Amino acid sequence: MNKAKRMDKLSSGIFNDMDEKKKRFEARGIEAINLSVGSPDLPPAPHIIKALQDSVGNPMNYSYSLSGMPRLYEAVAGWYKKRFNVDLNPDNEILALMGSQDGLAHLAMAYIDPGDVALVPDPGYPIYSFSILMAQGEVYPIPLLAENNFLPDLSNIPEHIAKKSKMMWINYPNNPTAASADFSFFNHVVEFARRYDILVCHDMAYAELAYDNFKPMSFLEIEGAKEVGVEFYSVSKTYNMAGCRLGFVAGNKDVVSNLALIKSNIDYGVFLAVQEAGIAALTGPQDCVADMTKTYQRRRDVLVDGLGEIGWVIPKPSASMFIWAPLPPGYNSSYALVSDLLEKAGVVVVSGSAFGRQGEGYVRIAMVKDEALLAEAVRRISENFSFK
């Protein structure tokens, strides 16, 4: 039974290989410290759990939801207005998703025909390329380099490629590089998209995970952004609701409508009880978000400061739940470092090359364990490595 040819372009997943190595390490009787997957380890705030519990007990919530609840769309619009001073029409500029990845994976089906070109960051979250390949489009990588603060240099995109491109993915705060973007960059993106008639898709899943009083901005804050693009957001990271699978896309009403049409042929909407929990998260007390960011900032400092003491110098990220660490002295291969960290210290991180060719020379470390366990990870590394 022959599989479709498009499957040949897909990998088995960036974490599968490391998971097998982790199992072999733990067969020695030592538990590995897994800092590879960006899965929140903190619980949702009590008021969010209470809303979900109450809603699960309501028998009326077990029908198909089909589309998002009006109160959820009003909550999203209210959150955007309060957080970014962005006005959204709840009736046609917002669409509920089963997590933001749901929309990230399916939007290309509405805009990419076989052979169409999409601009995709390198390194970048794998779903961007996956969505284009599954729609039988062509991926044109746009490098994210340290010398440009991990922002794509749009002026380096050849004119003939820009003219052929139909979509462009951007993601700030960024996964995996943990970089952030400013008004000037987003404004340039809008101008570029207008010039070449390109749909901009901005993934801002980490907008609230920011440190040292830094506040990331929304792409939709830029004048004209809704004319050329949409933004994806999720309650997964901000409110520790990853397993609930609730996100949304906001912005250009035609793009929102077209994605809604795709989804109407794929699924029957987000569980109503989960939508109620999302409403509670977006409209309820936000001190839980402030407390969470303080927790991640402490974790960041434990890792970066601790590794710095043994000669592994790593820039401190101002946002996201990741540390994008350049290779320490003595290493010229990301995969070699990742393998040694697991084999010698039992610490699991991800090779930067798993996110694209430009990721070589880095590893991604997820801050998804408590401070004591992160300190233990630093101790294990310091006992087995010296980078000075």
ABEGO torsion letter per residue (X at the ends): XBBBAAAAABBAEAAAAAAAAAAAAAAAGBBBBBAABBBBABBBBAAAAAAAAAAAABAAAABBAGBBBAAAAAAAAAAAAAAAGBBBBAAAABBBBBEAAAAAAAAAAAABBBGBBBBBBOBBBAAAAAAAAAAGBBBBBBBBBAAAGGBBBAAABBAAAAAABABBBBBOBBOAAGBBBBAAAAAAAAAAAAAAGBBBBBBAAAAABBBGGBBBBBAAABBGAAAABBBBBBAAAAAGAAAAGBBBBBEBAAAAAAAAAAAAAABAEBBAAAAAAAAAAAABBAAAAAAAAAAAAAAAAAAAAAAAAAGBBBBBBABEABBBBBBBBGBABAAAAAAAAAAAAGBBBBBAAAAEAAABGBBBBBBABBAAAAAAAAAAAAAABBAX
